[in-house]
Amino acid sequence: MDLENKTIRKVGAPIGNQNARKTPFKDAFKRKAVQEAHRIELMIEKQYEKAEEGDLAALNLIIDRTEGKPMQSTEVSVAEGTDVKGIMLGFVEGNGNKD
């Protein structure tokens, strides 16, 4: 195999990606969870108690964490006999500005 004319491509995050800088807070929580696992168990128990008392937010959180959040779907209908030639998607940033 001739490697002289081959381009070596680095796999991974794009150059300039800042995602790794965003993890110190998450990492601190993970360390604390390992160090004090009994407290995590108490929090989980409290969540189940709240769900049993009728707290829908607590119940939804438990379902989302154990079963996964349901996929979002959108139903589109057109007049009968109309051909759909394509779908155009647009993405909006969190501040409402179009991408």
C-alpha positions as CSV (number, residue, x, y, z in Angstrom):
1,M,0.0,0.0,0.0
2,D,1.4,3.4,-1.0
3,L,1.1,5.7,2.1
4,E,3.0,8.6,0.6
5,N,0.0,10.0,-1.3
6,K,-2.6,9.2,1.4
7,T,-4.2,11.9,3.6
8,I,-4.3,11.1,7.2
9,R,-7.6,12.3,8.7
10,K,-7.9,12.9,12.5
11,V,-11.1,11.4,13.9
12,G,-12.9,13.1,16.7
13,A,-14.2,16.6,17.6
14,P,-13.6,19.4,15.2
15,I,-10.8,21.8,15.8
16,G,-11.9,24.5,18.3
17,N,-14.6,22.3,19.9
18,Q,-15.1,23.6,23.4
19,N,-17.3,20.8,24.7
20,A,-14.5,19.3,26.9
21,R,-14.4,22.6,28.9
22,K,-18.1,22.3,29.8
23,T,-17.6,19.2,31.9
24,P,-16.0,20.3,35.2
25,F,-19.4,20.8,36.9
26,K,-20.6,17.4,35.6
27,D,-17.4,15.7,36.7
28,A,-17.7,17.2,40.2
29,F,-21.2,15.8,40.5
30,K,-20.0,12.4,39.4
31,R,-17.1,12.3,41.9
32,K,-19.5,13.3,44.7
33,A,-22.0,10.6,43.6
34,V,-19.3,8.0,43.8
35,Q,-18.0,9.2,47.2
36,E,-21.5,9.5,48.7
37,A,-23.6,6.9,46.9
38,H,-25.9,6.5,50.0
39,R,-27.1,10.1,49.5
40,I,-28.0,9.3,45.8
41,E,-30.0,6.4,47.1
42,L,-31.9,8.7,49.5
43,M,-32.6,11.1,46.7
44,I,-34.0,8.4,44.5
45,E,-36.1,7.1,47.3
46,K,-37.5,10.6,47.9
47,Q,-38.4,10.9,44.2
48,Y,-40.3,7.6,44.4
49,E,-42.2,8.8,47.5
50,K,-43.2,12.0,45.8
51,A,-44.4,10.1,42.8
52,E,-46.5,7.8,45.0
53,E,-48.0,10.9,46.6
54,G,-49.2,12.0,43.2
55,D,-46.5,14.4,42.1
56,L,-46.7,14.2,38.3
57,A,-43.3,15.9,37.8
58,A,-41.6,13.3,40.0
59,L,-43.5,10.5,38.2
60,N,-42.5,11.9,34.7
61,L,-38.9,12.2,35.8
62,I,-38.8,8.5,36.9
63,I,-40.4,7.4,33.7
64,D,-38.1,9.5,31.5
65,R,-35.0,8.2,33.3
66,T,-36.0,4.5,33.3
67,E,-37.9,4.2,30.0
68,G,-36.4,7.1,28.1
69,K,-38.2,10.1,26.8
70,P,-40.6,9.4,24.0
71,M,-39.6,10.4,20.5
72,Q,-41.2,13.6,19.3
73,S,-43.4,13.2,16.2
74,T,-45.2,15.7,14.0
75,E,-48.2,14.7,11.9
76,V,-48.5,16.4,8.6
77,S,-51.7,16.2,6.5
78,V,-52.4,17.5,3.0
79,A,-55.5,17.7,0.9
80,E,-56.5,14.4,-0.7
81,G,-55.0,13.9,-4.1
82,T,-52.1,16.3,-3.4
83,D,-48.6,15.0,-4.0
84,V,-46.0,15.8,-1.4
85,K,-42.8,16.6,-3.4
86,G,-40.6,17.2,-0.4
87,I,-40.2,18.5,3.1
88,M,-38.2,21.5,4.1
89,L,-36.9,21.7,7.6
90,G,-35.7,24.8,9.4
91,F,-33.8,24.9,12.6
92,V,-34.2,27.7,15.2
93,E,-31.6,28.6,17.9
94,G,-32.7,28.8,21.5
95,N,-33.1,32.5,21.2
96,G,-35.6,32.2,18.3
97,N,-33.2,33.2,15.6
98,K,-33.2,31.0,12.5
99,D,-29.9,29.2,11.8
